[in-house]
Amino acid sequence: MSRKNYTFTSESVSEGHPDKVCDRISDAILDAFLAEDPLARVACETFATTDRVVVGGEVGLTDQDKLAEYMEAVPDIVRACIKDIGYEQDKFHHATCEITNLLHEQSAHIAQGVTGGGNRDEGAGDQGIMFGYATNETEALMPAPIQYSHAILRRLAEVRKSGAEPLLRPDAKSQLSVRYVDGKPVGVSSIVLSTQHADSSQSSDDIRAIVEPYFHEVLPDGWITADTEWWVNPTGTFVIGGPDGDAGLTGRKIIVDTYGGAAPHGGGAFSGKDPTKVDRSAAYAARYLAKNVVAAGMAERCTIQLSYAIGVARPLSIYADTHGTGAVDPAQIERAIPKVMDLTPRGIRTHLDMNKPIYARTAAYGHFGRAPEADGGFSWERTDLAEALKNAI
């Protein structure tokens, strides 16, 4: 039997964190290629450090002769991302940082396994295992620690960018330790926030005075008490931040991007990858399925695992775990899933309408637990499959 009374901790990082800067750039470049060619194959990695951004990876286009033309836009895309995030530091500025573009044509040996033709459907872009998770402990059907850790940083970014809090800067991390009683989140035992700020004369107490009202605004009433421990900028000064303070890489925040450690992770990163890469699309599909299982009332918690082989269209296995909270046998869920959704790479992309420039917005504050958007963004957060799943049991 699972524990009912415990404390669980998750962290988030802001859009200005060096790794998130890189995720944003990689996904913005992906979006630019998809806007020109919805069937573009992109695997884009970004490295950022003091005064420099390096972009590399592979691109496959319907018309490969256009690659050089599309490449011309890459430096402008990089600078636009850095500017929107808010970096205008002496050693990391959108207008002056050096940009190196090493993107090149996709390997023909990878393309041959992915591209369909004749009687063969397109295959998965790689082997691997992908997990999706949902829980009814929040309205978004996400674990509370990661959901609120994201919400805090998203709110601080809003007031920073609006000018309401001009002393805050882009780089930040949050961490919440959430108390659970009888399996439900009821409060926060400790709050950790490290946020870049404008002036070295500002103390930890000064920064806490700025940010504390937003914690009370974002967290549920009663979650912060006199017993809650606060650790705001515990090392003191945090003026040098972003890629100037620490190098960044695409794909290094995979737990932040998903469930904050509350569920398994297959190990594959998301950002910079087009939806033929099952690292991304199948992880989104697994979240979609798990969320719809919970939305349908079949379980209070649900984990879905999918597995794939490179060049093979259909998943090799489907696994469901309802963690002892299910109203139906997990084996019934496993049998119902392929009846209601085609889990080939093409089927996932079609069902969730994923061949669109909708990925840059996912690069910070979580790929899950976000509201579905009118243009197809976060389509994997819909709960429109719940009735079909119930009928398929």
Steps between C-alpha positions, in 0.01 A plus 500: 500500500634846408579753774234752589691747719831635373685802357600512133721761333524621140691783336448721198731737314412822321519583131822685578678198643792419265362157404156649438649772279637215288170310501322813385744563215484138383120500500477840332722374218283187476190720475658709225569190290152356562342832401671471162470122462255308727682176415844632599720267700695691761737400781643828626738536794617825656794588722526838670779657702651844558438713189444197276226269371575191291221323309549155345311195385321357198222622274307313230266694271247402238711714265853471632621768257329757724713417802758773438223758456329404826833496683543873441228570758666304783707787651196728509295225668768457766520873571120533517482222761770658717333840474156367593642317801652830607878470482682829451804431718848616407614140442175359364302743287263419215655762277866417549545131582684292240289236325637190326261292287611140437165354388531264203306247292340203676679165476365289214537190720261645757262632236465158336358351818259782569362584156206287389448375149328225306331265746706620796381771738757743633692362796597643835794738487681309772465215746404575857249500782264789574285563807188705558344575836191664646357545848181661623675698775481823293251635245761456227533132603867561582704439816467806725873557575606543137180677393536772764878525459435586135219740590720701737772557241251575224342767723839653586585513128171681434565773755863531392405550137209732576728733697312440826818354652789669316767366738446137400708343221434197275691213666315325783426168670214403730452195723198403708476228764133411514339319794252223423237379746288199409656514153396861427718814496417731792789742545860603442764412758781685323545750219827545311550778247818622340441789265738725316466864601621839391727629776769332711392713796168315519492244780311172520245678721456770236428239233259312728306822556459532122396142426303389807170664399503301175539171686191584705320598179585177314482232770164381640370675810643360818795322338752751639502505880718630780683166488593528131876536455619764252832481316518797262835554326666299779852561367447877497579703187376367164564778247707307244257253346395322184759359259754751627486342845464137391500330160174363363404204279179384337329210674657509846178567695295191413353457850405867518338462158280208611377402848760627743613151593152379594494255208756298300685655207624317192807725476435677169487879483234687301621839379633541148343174378225482237204269572633205299734460796309282745713637784267794470178398327453167679572660839229754418267219391568309824412810704184545289394141565580509872314829540194364323501186716488721811249741344276203420494402867678171439772584753621774731855455368623341181836430336520393135816360343554462125803343330629528143771374266663723238339456161205302644162672490297343778598500869656179620318517832233692690503495880256658745534541878223656710701475825223324687252782430326348198132430450592259218777248447812661344506213248162620373644848451792352305259319268278806459776746404574370145125488433467875549833640374744410226839508675718490189703819457271607216192411705615704799585802286164482323292446814670783689559721192868540578656605167468865595729769642371452857813401690688812612225567753568163664866573572444649848257436787421142403383307197202369698230650718440786257167597345434381142518795258285592201782459246580145616757580763497255791248281317624209712338668802148449363266256675293423192593130503348421840162382372654286227727332755207420728306354208797287396536328839 
